[in-house]
Amino acid sequence: MNLLKVSPSPHIRGEMTTQRVMLCVLISLVPTVIASGILFGLPALALISTCVVSSIFFEFVTRIIMKREQTIGDLSAAVTGLILALNIPPSLPWWMAVIGCFVAIVIVKQLFGGLGQNFANPAVVGRIVLMLSFGSAMTTWTDPKYHNTFNPLFDGYDDVIASATPLTREFPEARASYLDLLFGTTTGCLGETCAVALLIGGIYLIIRKIISPVTPIAFIGTVGLLSFIYGITDNGVMYGLEHALYQMLSGGLILGAFFMATDYVTTPITNKGKLIFGIGCGLITFIIRTFGSYPEGVSFAILLMNIVTPYIDRFTMLKPIGAVKEEKAK
């Protein structure tokens, strides 16, 4: 006689492991890494490599010190290092980048128990710590048109010229064209300037069903809608449309929406929760960009929404079939 076995979920197991998920994320970021190398030269690739290697090293050493099973094989440390690298300027000193990796891996990830236990996206916190600790270095931007490393998109070898980003309100002349924003020929962090490369990677993740399109669409769409409304109040519909498109293509919005706001651990589980999370990120980003002292607000928005994710999950939790709400004792 066969006995009925009762066991906790999950009852259906797939072939998509953590390692494969992280490998897909790494593959999706290859176009952005290539674009960074083309736009900012070999030093950019060296800085990216430094962040990835440092993150893996810190996770390896931390797991030894804490006497826990090694987890570098799941590739999550490499993903964290790569995403953090894409969120820093090409001129940032390597040792500052290493500090950011230490904060992301050791403090935010491992001290909270490792992958699956961290309360916030490690790369986001690492970037914010670098921004608050080394404000000058984190806001010194290099114009790819004048980089001192040979660049196939431009002629010759020139000196580095520090420049404002397209979102810097104090320098109207820093406003880039839409083609500049699409193909990355403007100032910004290593991985945020080339919108085309980021969109290719994001679409790849959606096709592979690694991420849901709900959060990125809600995030980018909210920034675009609010920017449109804000634009038409002053200069009419056409300016509103231009302002919305410019805000959606500028800064780290696409990078954050596809690769940081979709983190499995620190974002809501349900589609309704993902929608709320994306709208919240978009709202906070718009407020910081428009009224705050920082020209960019993507990282702060994601961190704040990471903190309220448990409450969003509780609010949007699906009711099991046949479940009866427990009555409170009188």
ChimeraX attribute file (.defattr): number of C-alpha atoms within 10 A of each C-alpha:
attribute: neighborCount
match mode: 1-to-1
recipient: residues
	/A:1	3
	/A:2	4
	/A:3	5
	/A:4	6
	/A:5	5
	/A:6	7
	/A:7	7
	/A:8	5
	/A:9	7
	/A:10	6
	/A:11	7
	/A:12	5
	/A:13	8
	/A:14	5
	/A:15	6
	/A:16	9
	/A:17	11
	/A:18	14
	/A:19	15
	/A:20	14
	/A:21	19
	/A:22	19
	/A:23	17
	/A:24	17
	/A:25	23
	/A:26	20
	/A:27	15
	/A:28	21
	/A:29	27
	/A:30	15
	/A:31	19
	/A:32	26
	/A:33	24
	/A:34	16
	/A:35	23
	/A:36	27
	/A:37	19
	/A:38	20
	/A:39	30
	/A:40	28
	/A:41	20
	/A:42	15
	/A:43	16
	/A:44	24
	/A:45	19
	/A:46	14
	/A:47	24
	/A:48	27
	/A:49	16
	/A:50	19
	/A:51	31
	/A:52	22
	/A:53	16
	/A:54	22
	/A:55	29
	/A:56	23
	/A:57	17
	/A:58	21
	/A:59	25
	/A:60	19
	/A:61	13
	/A:62	17
	/A:63	17
	/A:64	12
	/A:65	9
	/A:66	11
	/A:67	9
	/A:68	12
	/A:69	9
	/A:70	13
	/A:71	16
	/A:72	17
	/A:73	12
	/A:74	17
	/A:75	18
	/A:76	24
	/A:77	30
	/A:78	24
	/A:79	23
	/A:80	26
	/A:81	30
	/A:82	26
	/A:83	27
	/A:84	27
	/A:85	31
	/A:86	27
	/A:87	25
	/A:88	27
	/A:89	24
	/A:90	30
	/A:91	20
	/A:92	20
	/A:93	12
	/A:94	16
	/A:95	12
	/A:96	17
	/A:97	23
	/A:98	22
	/A:99	17
	/A:100	29
	/A:101	35
	/A:102	22
	/A:103	21
	/A:104	28
	/A:105	30
	/A:106	20
	/A:107	17
	/A:108	24
	/A:109	24
	/A:110	21
	/A:111	13
	/A:112	13
	/A:113	14
	/A:114	18
	/A:115	17
	/A:116	12
	/A:117	14
	/A:118	18
	/A:119	18
	/A:120	22
	/A:121	25
	/A:122	30
	/A:123	28
	/A:124	25
	/A:125	23
	/A:126	27
	/A:127	26
	/A:128	19
	/A:129	16
	/A:130	19
	/A:131	16
	/A:132	10
	/A:133	13
	/A:134	13
	/A:135	12
	/A:136	11
	/A:137	16
	/A:138	22
	/A:139	19
	/A:140	21
	/A:141	24
	/A:142	25
	/A:143	21
	/A:144	26
	/A:145	21
	/A:146	20
	/A:147	20
	/A:148	17
	/A:149	18
	/A:150	17
	/A:151	20
	/A:152	10
	/A:153	11
	/A:154	15
	/A:155	10
	/A:156	13
	/A:157	13
	/A:158	14
	/A:159	12
	/A:160	16
	/A:161	15
	/A:162	16
	/A:163	18
	/A:164	22
	/A:165	27
	/A:166	25
	/A:167	22
	/A:168	17
	/A:169	16
	/A:170	9
	/A:171	12
	/A:172	12
	/A:173	11
	/A:174	16
	/A:175	18
	/A:176	18
	/A:177	12
	/A:178	15
	/A:179	12
	/A:180	18
	/A:181	24
	/A:182	18
	/A:183	15
	/A:184	27
	/A:185	21
	/A:186	28
	/A:187	29
	/A:188	30
	/A:189	25
	/A:190	30
	/A:191	33
	/A:192	27
	/A:193	31
	/A:194	30
	/A:195	27
	/A:196	18
	/A:197	24
	/A:198	26
	/A:199	19
	/A:200	15
	/A:201	24
	/A:202	24
	/A:203	15
	/A:204	18
	/A:205	22
	/A:206	13
	/A:207	12
	/A:208	12
	/A:209	11
	/A:210	18
	/A:211	22
	/A:212	16
	/A:213	20
	/A:214	18
	/A:215	28
	/A:216	29
	/A:217	18
	/A:218	21
	/A:219	31
	/A:220	25
	/A:221	17
	/A:222	23
	/A:223	27
	/A:224	24
	/A:225	20
	/A:226	18
	/A:227	24
	/A:228	22
	/A:229	16
	/A:230	18
	/A:231	19
	/A:232	17
	/A:233	11
	/A:234	10
	/A:235	10
	/A:236	13
	/A:237	14
	/A:238	12
	/A:239	16
	/A:240	22
	/A:241	18
	/A:242	16
	/A:243	20
	/A:244	24
	/A:245	17
	/A:246	20
	/A:247	22
	/A:248	21
	/A:249	22
	/A:250	26
	/A:251	28
	/A:252	22
	/A:253	27
	/A:254	27
	/A:255	27
	/A:256	24
	/A:257	24
	/A:258	25
	/A:259	21
	/A:260	25
	/A:261	31
	/A:262	24
	/A:263	15
	/A:264	13
	/A:265	16
	/A:266	24
	/A:267	27
	/A:268	29
	/A:269	17
	/A:270	14
	/A:271	14
	/A:272	18
	/A:273	23
	/A:274	26
	/A:275	19
	/A:276	21
	/A:277	29
	/A:278	29
	/A:279	23
	/A:280	21
	/A:281	32
	/A:282	29
	/A:283	20
	/A:284	22
	/A:285	25
	/A:286	24
	/A:287	16
	/A:288	17
	/A:289	21
	/A:290	17
	/A:291	9
	/A:292	12
	/A:293	10
	/A:294	12
	/A:295	18
	/A:296	22
	/A:297	23
	/A:298	26
	/A:299	25
	/A:300	18
	/A:301	24
	/A:302	29
	/A:303	22
	/A:304	14
	/A:305	25
	/A:306	23
	/A:307	15
	/A:308	15
	/A:309	23
	/A:310	17
	/A:311	14
	/A:312	21
	/A:313	18
	/A:314	12
	/A:315	11
	/A:316	17
	/A:317	14
	/A:318	10
	/A:319	9
	/A:320	7
	/A:321	6
	/A:322	6
	/A:323	7
	/A:324	8
	/A:325	7
	/A:326	6
	/A:327	6
	/A:328	5
	/A:329	4
	/A:330	3
